[in-house]
Amino acid sequence: MTRYLALRFVFAVPALWLILTVVFLLAHIVPGDPVQQMLGEGARDEDLNQLRQMLGLDSPLPVQYARYVSGVLRGDLGESFRFQPGFSTARAKGLSESAVLFRHAFGNALIPIPAILGLQFGILLAGAIVTEMIFSCPGIGRLAVQAIAQRCTQSPV
């Protein structure tokens, strides 16, 4: 068992490194300047350069990649460029870090959950339909198929 786990770990390391590299490259290939988006169109060049330096975006790509990999190995994935101004404003108002996370970040993170749950429900229902058809057992899947069939074949009065 130890040999199996060691072998799986050996194969996982190159795959994780490849994923890490692709994510880094995709973040840099995407058109647009994150600093320009953060500060807006009317930002001065001095402010743009200062923020680039603060975020480390003025360094060459190999240096940025080394910082990124070392941060990921430490569990630090960096700050989001997109939501940083909103959180900075909340911090500037005097909110604590936990209040910023729970009031602002947590609310933003909850937005896609209904869509994900809806997709998962559809997948579960489709799996139930297939399973019930294969094993000829009545259930919610067969009931759904019958309801759809009756609704489609009935003509309006």
C-alpha positions as a Markdown table, in Angstrom:
| # | Residue | x | y | z |
|---|---|---|---|---|
| 1 | Met | 0.0 | 0.0 | 0.0 |
| 2 | Thr | 2.9 | 2.4 | 0.8 |
| 3 | Arg | 4.4 | 1.7 | -2.6 |
| 4 | Tyr | 1.1 | 2.4 | -4.3 |
| 5 | Leu | 0.7 | 5.7 | -2.5 |
| 6 | Ala | 4.3 | 6.7 | -3.2 |
| 7 | Leu | 3.8 | 5.9 | -6.9 |
| 8 | Arg | 0.6 | 7.9 | -7.0 |
| 9 | Phe | 2.4 | 10.8 | -5.4 |
| 10 | Val | 5.2 | 10.6 | -7.9 |
| 11 | Phe | 2.7 | 10.8 | -10.8 |
| 12 | Ala | 0.7 | 13.6 | -9.1 |
| 13 | Val | 3.7 | 16.0 | -8.8 |
| 14 | Pro | 4.2 | 16.5 | -12.5 |
| 15 | Ala | 0.5 | 16.9 | -13.1 |
| 16 | Leu | 0.2 | 19.5 | -10.4 |
| 17 | Trp | 3.2 | 21.4 | -11.7 |
| 18 | Leu | 1.7 | 21.4 | -15.2 |
| 19 | Ile | -1.6 | 22.7 | -13.9 |
| 20 | Leu | 0.2 | 25.3 | -11.9 |
| 21 | Thr | 2.2 | 26.5 | -14.9 |
| 22 | Val | -0.9 | 26.5 | -17.2 |
| 23 | Val | -2.8 | 28.7 | -14.7 |
| 24 | Phe | 0.1 | 31.1 | -14.4 |
| 25 | Leu | 0.4 | 31.4 | -18.2 |
| 26 | Leu | -3.3 | 31.8 | -18.8 |
| 27 | Ala | -3.4 | 34.6 | -16.2 |
| 28 | His | -0.7 | 36.4 | -18.1 |
| 29 | Ile | -1.9 | 35.7 | -21.6 |
| 30 | Val | -5.4 | 37.1 | -21.0 |
| 31 | Pro | -5.5 | 40.6 | -22.6 |
| 32 | Gly | -5.8 | 43.7 | -20.4 |
| 33 | Asp | -3.9 | 45.2 | -17.6 |
| 34 | Pro | -5.1 | 44.2 | -14.1 |
| 35 | Val | -3.6 | 47.3 | -12.6 |
| 36 | Gln | -5.4 | 49.5 | -15.1 |
| 37 | Gln | -8.7 | 47.8 | -14.3 |
| 38 | Met | -8.1 | 48.2 | -10.6 |
| 39 | Leu | -7.3 | 51.9 | -10.7 |
| 40 | Gly | -9.6 | 52.9 | -13.6 |
| 41 | Glu | -9.0 | 54.7 | -16.9 |
| 42 | Gly | -8.2 | 58.1 | -15.4 |
| 43 | Ala | -5.3 | 56.8 | -13.2 |
| 44 | Arg | -2.0 | 58.6 | -13.3 |
| 45 | Asp | 1.1 | 56.8 | -14.6 |
| 46 | Glu | 2.8 | 57.2 | -11.2 |
| 47 | Asp | -0.1 | 55.4 | -9.5 |
| 48 | Leu | -0.1 | 52.6 | -12.1 |
| 49 | Asn | 3.7 | 52.1 | -11.7 |
| 50 | Gln | 3.5 | 52.2 | -7.9 |
| 51 | Leu | 0.7 | 49.5 | -7.8 |
| 52 | Arg | 2.5 | 47.3 | -10.4 |
| 53 | Gln | 5.6 | 47.5 | -8.2 |
| 54 | Met | 3.6 | 46.7 | -5.0 |
| 55 | Leu | 2.0 | 43.7 | -6.7 |
| 56 | Gly | 5.2 | 42.5 | -8.3 |
| 57 | Leu | 3.9 | 42.8 | -11.8 |
| 58 | Asp | 6.9 | 44.9 | -12.9 |
| 59 | Ser | 9.2 | 42.0 | -12.5 |
| 60 | Pro | 10.2 | 39.6 | -15.4 |
| 61 | Leu | 7.9 | 36.6 | -15.9 |
| 62 | Pro | 10.4 | 34.1 | -14.6 |
| 63 | Val | 10.7 | 36.0 | -11.3 |
| 64 | Gln | 6.9 | 36.3 | -11.1 |
| 65 | Tyr | 6.6 | 32.6 | -11.7 |
| 66 | Ala | 9.1 | 31.8 | -9.0 |
| 67 | Arg | 7.2 | 34.0 | -6.5 |
| 68 | Tyr | 3.9 | 32.4 | -7.6 |
| 69 | Val | 5.2 | 28.8 | -7.1 |
| 70 | Ser | 6.8 | 29.6 | -3.8 |
| 71 | Gly | 3.5 | 31.3 | -2.7 |
| 72 | Val | 1.4 | 28.3 | -3.7 |
| 73 | Leu | 3.8 | 25.9 | -1.9 |
| 74 | Arg | 3.2 | 28.0 | 1.3 |
| 75 | Gly | -0.6 | 28.1 | 0.7 |
| 76 | Asp | -0.6 | 31.7 | -0.4 |
| 77 | Leu | -2.5 | 32.1 | -3.6 |
| 78 | Gly | -2.3 | 35.9 | -3.6 |
| 79 | Glu | -5.0 | 38.6 | -3.7 |
| 80 | Ser | -7.7 | 38.8 | -6.2 |
| 81 | Phe | -7.2 | 41.7 | -8.6 |
| 82 | Arg | -10.9 | 41.9 | -9.3 |
| 83 | Phe | -12.4 | 42.3 | -5.8 |
| 84 | Gln | -9.5 | 44.1 | -4.1 |
| 85 | Pro | -10.9 | 47.6 | -4.4 |
| 86 | Gly | -14.2 | 46.6 | -2.7 |
| 87 | Phe | -12.4 | 44.9 | 0.1 |
| 88 | Ser | -9.9 | 47.8 | 0.5 |
| 89 | Thr | -12.8 | 50.2 | 0.9 |
| 90 | Ala | -14.3 | 48.0 | 3.6 |
| 91 | Arg | -11.0 | 47.8 | 5.4 |
| 92 | Ala | -10.6 | 51.6 | 5.0 |
| 93 | Lys | -14.0 | 52.0 | 6.8 |
| 94 | Gly | -12.5 | 50.3 | 9.8 |
| 95 | Leu | -14.0 | 46.8 | 9.5 |
| 96 | Ser | -12.0 | 44.0 | 10.9 |
| 97 | Glu | -10.5 | 41.3 | 8.6 |
| 98 | Ser | -13.1 | 38.8 | 9.7 |
| 99 | Ala | -15.9 | 41.2 | 9.1 |
| 100 | Val | -14.6 | 41.9 | 5.6 |
| 101 | Leu | -14.4 | 38.2 | 4.9 |
| 102 | Phe | -17.8 | 37.3 | 6.2 |
| 103 | Arg | -19.8 | 40.4 | 5.1 |
| 104 | His | -18.2 | 40.9 | 1.7 |
| 105 | Ala | -16.2 | 38.0 | 0.5 |
| 106 | Phe | -18.6 | 35.3 | 1.8 |
| 107 | Gly | -21.6 | 36.9 | 0.2 |
| 108 | Asn | -19.8 | 37.1 | -3.2 |
| 109 | Ala | -18.8 | 33.4 | -2.9 |
| 110 | Leu | -22.4 | 32.4 | -2.3 |
| 111 | Ile | -23.6 | 33.8 | -5.7 |
| 112 | Pro | -22.9 | 30.8 | -7.9 |
| 113 | Ile | -24.2 | 28.1 | -5.5 |
| 114 | Pro | -27.8 | 28.1 | -6.8 |
| 115 | Ala | -26.6 | 27.5 | -10.3 |
| 116 | Ile | -24.4 | 24.7 | -9.2 |
| 117 | Leu | -27.2 | 23.1 | -7.2 |
| 118 | Gly | -29.5 | 23.3 | -10.2 |
| 119 | Leu | -27.0 | 21.6 | -12.5 |
| 120 | Gln | -26.3 | 18.9 | -9.9 |
| 121 | Phe | -30.1 | 18.3 | -9.5 |
| 122 | Gly | -30.4 | 17.8 | -13.3 |
| 123 | Ile | -27.5 | 15.4 | -13.3 |
| 124 | Leu | -28.9 | 13.4 | -10.4 |
| 125 | Leu | -32.3 | 13.2 | -12.0 |
| 126 | Ala | -30.8 | 12.0 | -15.3 |
| 127 | Gly | -28.8 | 9.4 | -13.4 |
| 128 | Ala | -31.9 | 8.2 | -11.6 |
| 129 | Ile | -33.8 | 7.9 | -14.9 |
| 130 | Val | -31.0 | 5.8 | -16.5 |
| 131 | Thr | -30.6 | 3.6 | -13.5 |
| 132 | Glu | -34.4 | 3.0 | -13.2 |
| 133 | Met | -34.7 | 2.2 | -16.9 |
| 134 | Ile | -31.8 | -0.3 | -16.8 |
| 135 | Phe | -32.9 | -2.1 | -13.7 |
| 136 | Ser | -36.7 | -1.7 | -14.3 |
| 137 | Cys | -37.5 | -0.3 | -10.9 |
| 138 | Pro | -40.0 | 2.4 | -10.3 |
| 139 | Gly | -38.9 | 5.6 | -8.8 |
| 140 | Ile | -38.7 | 9.4 | -9.2 |
| 141 | Gly | -36.9 | 9.1 | -12.6 |
| 142 | Arg | -39.6 | 6.9 | -14.2 |
| 143 | Leu | -42.2 | 9.2 | -12.7 |
| 144 | Ala | -40.5 | 12.2 | -14.3 |
| 145 | Val | -40.4 | 10.5 | -17.7 |
| 146 | Gln | -44.1 | 9.6 | -17.5 |
| 147 | Ala | -45.1 | 13.1 | -16.5 |
| 148 | Ile | -43.1 | 14.5 | -19.4 |
| 149 | Ala | -44.6 | 12.0 | -21.8 |
| 150 | Gln | -48.2 | 12.7 | -20.7 |
| 151 | Arg | -47.7 | 16.4 | -20.8 |
| 152 | Cys | -46.3 | 16.2 | -24.3 |
| 153 | Thr | -49.0 | 13.9 | -25.7 |
| 154 | Gln | -52.0 | 15.7 | -24.3 |
| 155 | Ser | -53.6 | 18.2 | -26.7 |
| 156 | Pro | -55.0 | 21.4 | -25.3 |
| 157 | Val | -58.8 | 21.6 | -24.9 |
